[in-house]
């Protein structure tokens, strides 16, 4: 692995980990385009490799949140377990998809994420924490399965769905939802990785450096979260994701 490639992987890992630690999700969606467009991985290799990066970043961030008492272990474990079937199916479907179709679909996902992040702040303001009531078990299971499906199919953590789901569906406070979301992300990522085991080649030296920097970035992102204006950070990240999504769509769609 060249020095330039290693430095690029390190920079991407720090950025993604920082966003993961600060936002409790969303940052991991940058792992796939980084692996494809900056680190030379194929779409299928990238969606598999991104799971390694996501899992390591989730562990690092979760440790910090757990020390502060912001992880609900039972709720996170149940929510993650309910998503394992979706994660398995998503992984199988992704492997059978044409690479250009996969990247075009990923661009669509990124646009949806950008919109969801922009709407998150408004929903939080309009729905005070004290008025949020836990949802029906069927809704919880459906939401968890959808999150698992996204993780398996696209190689993303799904925190952009998990955090609002834990606040609106389970009634958790935002700081606790962010910490607990990392446990859910870890469970779904581990399931998707186990499903992909032996199905393709992964560049482990590259992923190890990427994941290590993601873990470090997640730690510092968690520490900085209390000092940064969360709303402005979320809006800026949403704009970045939207621009990247349009760029990816312009590249992938002509190849279909």
VOPAGU-2260 file (C-alpha; in pm, 1 decimal, decimal comma):
REM VOPAGU-2260
SITE   aa  ch    i         X         Y         Z
SITE  UNK   A    0       0,0       0,0       0,0
SITE  UNK   A    1     143,7     336,6    -106,8
SITE  UNK   A    2     204,7     625,4     131,2
SITE  UNK   A    3     -49,4     842,0     -54,2
SITE  UNK   A    4    -315,5     571,4     -28,7
SITE  UNK   A    5    -244,4     519,6     341,6
SITE  UNK   A    6    -261,6     894,3     409,6
SITE  UNK   A    7    -590,1     921,6     218,6
SITE  UNK   A    8    -737,6     630,4     414,0
SITE  UNK   A    9    -625,2     789,8     740,8
SITE  UNK   A   10    -781,2    1125,2     656,7
SITE  UNK   A   11   -1108,8     967,4     547,8
SITE  UNK   A   12   -1118,2     755,6     862,3
SITE  UNK   A   13   -1066,0    1053,0    1092,4
SITE  UNK   A   14   -1341,7    1251,7     919,4
SITE  UNK   A   15   -1592,2     967,4     918,0
SITE  UNK   A   16   -1513,7     870,3    1276,9
SITE  UNK   A   17   -1548,7    1229,7    1391,8
SITE  UNK   A   18   -1890,9    1258,8    1232,4
SITE  UNK   A   19   -1995,0     921,1    1372,2
SITE  UNK   A   20   -1894,2    1021,1    1723,5
SITE  UNK   A   21   -2049,1    1367,8    1705,3
SITE  UNK   A   22   -2373,7    1280,3    1528,5
SITE  UNK   A   23   -2424,6     918,5    1639,4
SITE  UNK   A   24   -2468,6     817,4    1277,1
SITE  UNK   A   25   -2467,1     952,3     926,6
SITE  UNK   A   26   -2090,1     984,6     900,0
SITE  UNK   A   27   -2049,5     622,2     800,2
SITE  UNK   A   28   -2238,4     686,5     476,9
SITE  UNK   A   29   -1922,2     856,1     348,9
SITE  UNK   A   30   -1721,4     533,0     382,1
SITE  UNK   A   31   -1850,6     375,3      59,6
SITE  UNK   A   32   -1783,7     674,0    -172,3
SITE  UNK   A   33   -1444,4     722,0      -3,8
SITE  UNK   A   34   -1349,0     358,4     -66,3
SITE  UNK   A   35   -1470,3     369,4    -427,9
SITE  UNK   A   36   -1361,9     712,0    -551,5
SITE  UNK   A   37   -1055,8     781,6    -334,9
SITE  UNK   A   38    -919,5     436,9    -248,9
SITE  UNK   A   39    -989,9     244,0    -568,9
SITE  UNK   A   40   -1225,4     -24,6    -437,1
SITE  UNK   A   41   -1505,8    -176,7    -645,0
SITE  UNK   A   42   -1862,8     -99,7    -530,6
SITE  UNK   A   43   -1910,0    -450,1    -390,6
SITE  UNK   A   44   -1573,2    -443,2    -213,4
SITE  UNK   A   45   -1655,5     -99,4     -75,0
SITE  UNK   A   46   -1995,5    -195,2      67,7
SITE  UNK   A   47   -1832,3    -492,9     241,0
SITE  UNK   A   48   -1524,5    -303,9     359,9
SITE  UNK   A   49   -1736,0     -16,3     488,0
SITE  UNK   A   50   -1894,9    -256,4     735,9
SITE  UNK   A   51   -1555,1    -312,5     897,9
SITE  UNK   A   52   -1500,6      62,0     927,2
SITE  UNK   A   53   -1851,1     118,3    1061,8
SITE  UNK   A   54   -1823,6    -159,4    1321,2
SITE  UNK   A   55   -1489,1     -37,8    1458,2
SITE  UNK   A   56   -1608,2     323,4    1470,0
SITE  UNK   A   57   -1926,9     216,9    1647,3
SITE  UNK   A   58   -1732,2      29,5    1917,3
SITE  UNK   A   59   -1506,4     327,0    1983,6
SITE  UNK   A   60   -1793,6     572,6    2006,1
SITE  UNK   A   61   -2007,0     336,9    2213,1
SITE  UNK   A   62   -1736,8     300,5    2477,5
SITE  UNK   A   63   -1730,4     678,1    2527,6
SITE  UNK   A   64   -2108,3     701,8    2548,5
SITE  UNK   A   65   -2128,7     401,1    2782,5
SITE  UNK   A   66   -1890,7     563,7    3028,5
SITE  UNK   A   67   -2124,5     862,1    3038,7
SITE  UNK   A   68   -2428,2     636,1    3093,0
SITE  UNK   A   69   -2580,2     712,0    2752,8
SITE  UNK   A   70   -2626,4     353,8    2626,3
SITE  UNK   A   71   -2944,5     154,0    2694,3
SITE  UNK   A   72   -2805,8    -195,4    2651,8
SITE  UNK   A   73   -3132,0    -392,3    2657,6
SITE  UNK   A   74   -3316,2    -161,4    2417,1
SITE  UNK   A   75   -3019,4    -145,4    2178,3
SITE  UNK   A   76   -2962,0    -521,6    2181,5
SITE  UNK   A   77   -3329,7    -596,7    2113,5
SITE  UNK   A   78   -3353,5    -334,2    1838,4
SITE  UNK   A   79   -3035,2    -469,6    1677,8
SITE  UNK   A   80   -3149,5    -831,6    1706,5
SITE  UNK   A   81   -3478,7    -746,9    1536,3
SITE  UNK   A   82   -3280,9    -608,3    1242,4
SITE  UNK   A   83   -3062,9    -914,8    1180,5
SITE  UNK   A   84   -3303,9   -1073,3     930,6
SITE  UNK   A   85   -3316,7    -751,4     729,3
SITE  UNK   A   86   -2938,0    -725,2     740,5
SITE  UNK   A   87   -2901,7   -1080,4     607,4
SITE  UNK   A   88   -3146,4   -1023,4     321,0
SITE  UNK   A   89   -2993,5    -687,3     231,8
SITE  UNK   A   90   -2647,8    -841,6     209,0
SITE  UNK   A   91   -2768,3   -1116,4     -25,6
SITE  UNK   A   92   -2953,0    -872,7    -252,0
SITE  UNK   A   93   -2658,6    -633,9    -269,3
SITE  UNK   A   94   -2418,8    -907,7    -384,8
SITE  UNK   A   95   -2643,4    -989,1    -681,3
SITE  UNK   A   96   -2675,8    -628,0    -800,3
SITE  UNK   A   97   -2486,5    -470,8   -1091,5
SITE  UNK   A   98   -2217,9    -230,5    -958,0
SITE  UNK   A   99   -2354,8      69,5   -1151,4
SITE  UNK   A  100   -2704,9       5,5   -1022,4
SITE  UNK   A  101   -2566,8     -29,0    -669,9
SITE  UNK   A  102   -2388,5     307,3    -686,2
SITE  UNK   A  103   -2691,7     479,7    -838,1
SITE  UNK   A  104   -2906,9     340,0    -558,3
SITE  UNK   A  105   -2648,1     453,4    -305,0
SITE  UNK   A  106   -2666,1     806,4    -446,8
SITE  UNK   A  107   -3042,0     798,1    -394,7
SITE  UNK   A  108   -2990,5     682,3     -37,8
SITE  UNK   A  109   -2750,9     970,8      26,2
SITE  UNK   A  110   -3007,3    1222,8     -98,7
SITE  UNK   A  111   -3264,0    1069,4     137,4
SITE  UNK   A  112   -3013,3    1091,2     423,8
SITE  UNK   A  113   -2944,0    1458,0     349,9
SITE  UNK   A  114   -3316,7    1532,8     360,8
SITE  UNK   A  115   -3362,0    1329,8     681,7
SITE  UNK   A  116   -3078,9    1513,5     855,8
SITE  UNK   A  117   -3222,6    1852,0     761,6
SITE  UNK   A  118   -3562,6    1748,2     896,5
SITE  UNK   A  119   -3424,6    1599,8    1217,9
SITE  UNK   A  120   -3379,2    1930,9    1396,1
SITE  UNK   A  121   -3728,1    2049,3    1304,6
SITE  UNK   A  122   -3887,4    1730,4    1434,3
SITE  UNK   A  123   -3692,6    1752,5    1757,9
SITE  UNK   A  124   -3816,0    2107,6    1813,3
SITE  UNK   A  125   -4176,5    2021,4    1728,1
SITE  UNK   A  126   -4186,7    1700,5    1938,1
SITE  UNK   A  127   -4066,7    1766,4    2294,1
SITE  UNK   A  128   -3900,5    1468,0    2457,8
SITE  UNK   A  129   -4160,3    1447,8    2730,6
SITE  UNK   A  130   -4439,7    1393,2    2480,2
SITE  UNK   A  131   -4279,6    1105,5    2295,3
SITE  UNK   A  132   -4443,3     774,7    2372,3
SITE  UNK   A  133   -4302,2     430,3    2294,0
SITE  UNK   A  134   -4454,5     285,6    1977,5
SITE  UNK   A  135   -4635,2     -40,4    1911,4
SITE  UNK   A  136   -4406,1    -347,6    1904,0
SITE  UNK   A  137   -4493,2    -411,9    1538,4
SITE  UNK   A  138   -4369,6     -65,8    1444,6
SITE  UNK   A  139   -4049,3    -120,6    1639,5
SITE  UNK   A  140   -3987,1    -452,6    1459,7
SITE  UNK   A  141   -4059,1    -299,9    1117,7
SITE  UNK   A  142   -3825,0      -7,0    1182,8
SITE  UNK   A  143   -3547,8    -233,5    1310,3
SITE  UNK   A  144   -3581,1    -460,3    1005,4
SITE  UNK   A  145   -3560,4    -160,6     771,5
SITE  UNK   A  146   -3242,4     -41,7     943,8
SITE  UNK   A  147   -3089,0    -389,0     913,2
SITE  UNK   A  148   -3182,1    -402,4     544,9
SITE  UNK   A  149   -3003,8     -72,7     479,5
SITE  UNK   A  150   -2694,6    -191,9     666,6
SITE  UNK   A  151   -2670,1    -517,4     475,7
SITE  UNK   A  152   -2753,2    -372,2     134,3
SITE  UNK   A  153   -2540,5     -58,0     136,2
SITE  UNK   A  154   -2275,8    -128,1     400,2
SITE  UNK   A  155   -2382,8     168,8     611,3
SITE  UNK   A  156   -2449,7     183,2     982,5
SITE  UNK   A  157   -2797,2     327,9     945,7
SITE  UNK   A  158   -2751,7     570,5    1234,1
SITE  UNK   A  159   -2933,6     840,4    1039,7
SITE  UNK   A  160   -3241,0     616,6    1072,9
SITE  UNK   A  161   -3161,7     460,7    1410,7
SITE  UNK   A  162   -3124,8     786,0    1607,0
SITE  UNK   A  163   -3464,5     933,7    1512,7
SITE  UNK   A  164   -3619,7     587,3    1544,8
SITE  UNK   A  165   -3492,8     548,3    1900,2
SITE  UNK   A  166   -3622,1     893,9    1993,7
SITE  UNK   A  167   -3958,3     875,4    1817,7
SITE  UNK   A  168   -4027,2     500,2    1835,4
SITE  UNK   A  169   -3876,2     409,0    2172,7
SITE  UNK   A  170   -3903,9     751,3    2338,1
SITE  UNK   A  171   -3535,5     784,9    2429,0
SITE  UNK   A  172   -3375,6    1124,1    2493,3
SITE  UNK   A  173   -3147,3    1240,6    2210,4
SITE  UNK   A  174   -2809,7    1193,0    2392,1
SITE  UNK   A  175   -2914,8     842,6    2498,6
SITE  UNK   A  176   -3046,0     763,6    2149,5
SITE  UNK   A  177   -2711,5     862,5    1997,7
SITE  UNK   A  178   -2519,3     634,4    2234,8
SITE  UNK   A  179   -2762,9     344,3    2197,7
SITE  UNK   A  180   -2766,7     376,7    1818,9
SITE  UNK   A  181   -2401,4     273,2    1811,9
SITE  UNK   A  182   -2489,7     -60,0    1973,9
SITE  UNK   A  183   -2758,5    -116,0    1709,5
SITE  UNK   A  184   -2510,8     -26,2    1435,4
SITE  UNK   A  185   -2258,2    -274,3    1575,7
SITE  UNK   A  186   -2510,6    -560,6    1583,9
SITE  UNK   A  187   -2630,9    -495,6    1227,6
SITE  UNK   A  188   -2278,0    -451,6    1091,5
SITE  UNK   A  189   -2159,7    -775,5    1253,7
SITE  UNK   A  190   -2453,7    -964,1    1102,3
SITE  UNK   A  191   -2386,7    -824,6     754,5
SITE  UNK   A  192   -2014,9    -902,3     782,8
SITE  UNK   A  193   -2085,6   -1259,6     890,3
SITE  UNK   A  194   -2317,7   -1300,9     592,4
SITE  UNK   A  195   -2049,7   -1171,4     352,8
SITE  UNK   A  196   -1773,5   -1390,7     500,9
SITE  UNK   A  197   -1591,1   -1581,7     227,5
SITE  UNK   A  198   -1783,1   -1417,6     -58,8
SITE  UNK   A  199   -1513,0   -1176,5    -176,9
SITE  UNK   A  200   -1170,1   -1023,8    -129,1
SITE  UNK   A  201   -1111,6    -743,9     119,4
SITE  UNK   A  202    -798,7    -528,3     138,4
SITE  UNK   A  203    -736,3    -584,8     509,1
SITE  UNK   A  204    -424,5    -363,8     547,5
SITE  UNK   A  205    -612,3     -72,0     392,4
SITE  UNK   A  206    -924,0    -136,2     598,6
SITE  UNK   A  207    -722,9    -176,8     919,4
SITE  UNK   A  208    -568,6     168,6     883,1
SITE  UNK   A  209    -901,6     319,8     776,4
SITE  UNK   A  210   -1083,8     159,2    1069,8
SITE  UNK   A  211    -817,3     256,5    1325,1
SITE  UNK   A  212    -841,9     621,3    1222,8
SITE  UNK   A  213   -1220,9     596,7    1228,4
SITE  UNK   A  214   -1201,3     473,7    1587,4
SITE  UNK   A  215    -973,5     762,9    1682,6
SITE  UNK   A  216   -1196,5    1011,9    1503,5
SITE  UNK   A  217   -1504,2     871,4    1675,9
SITE  UNK   A  218   -1341,0     924,8    2014,8
SITE  UNK   A  219   -1252,5    1286,9    1943,7
SITE  UNK   A  220   -1586,9    1351,8    1775,1
SITE  UNK   A  221   -1762,0    1233,6    2087,8
SITE  UNK   A  222   -1548,6    1463,3    2303,6
SITE  UNK   A  223   -1609,9    1761,6    2076,0
SITE  UNK   A  224   -1983,8    1704,6    2037,7
SITE  UNK   A  225   -2067,1    1904,8    2351,1
SITE  UNK   A  226   -1860,3    2201,0    2228,5
SITE  UNK   A  227   -1997,0    2222,4    1874,2
SITE  UNK   A  228   -2329,7    2369,2    1758,9
SITE  UNK   A  229   -2507,2    2043,8    1675,9
SITE  UNK   A  230   -2769,4    2199,5    1448,0
SITE  UNK   A  231   -2511,8    2380,8    1233,7
SITE  UNK   A  232   -2294,2    2069,1    1216,2
SITE  UNK   A  233   -2588,5    1857,2    1102,7
SITE  UNK   A  234   -2694,3    2108,1     837,3
SITE  UNK   A  235   -2341,7    2137,8     699,6
SITE  UNK   A  236   -2304,7    1761,8     686,2
SITE  UNK   A  237   -2642,4    1727,2     511,6
SITE  UNK   A  238   -2530,0    1971,9     241,3
SITE  UNK   A  239   -2204,0    1778,4     194,9
SITE  UNK   A  240   -2391,2    1449,0     160,4
SITE  UNK   A  241   -2633,4    1604,1     -89,3
SITE  UNK   A  242   -2353,4    1737,8    -309,3
SITE  UNK   A  243   -2171,8    1403,0    -303,1
SITE  UNK   A  244   -2496,1    1221,6    -388,6
SITE  UNK   A  245   -2554,3    1437,3    -696,6
SITE  UNK   A  246   -2193,8    1383,9    -806,4
SITE  UNK   A  247   -2225,2    1007,4    -764,7
SITE  UNK   A  248   -2555,2    1002,1    -954,0
SITE  UNK   A  249   -2402,5    1197,8   -1242,1
SITE  UNK   A  250   -2124,5     936,1   -1258,0
SITE  UNK   A  251   -2328,8     618,7   -1210,6
SITE  UNK   A  252   -2653,4     682,9   -1399,9
SITE  UNK   A  253   -2494,0     721,0   -1748,4
SITE  UNK   A  254   -2345,1     372,4   -1705,8
SITE  UNK   A  255   -2682,4     204,1   -1651,3
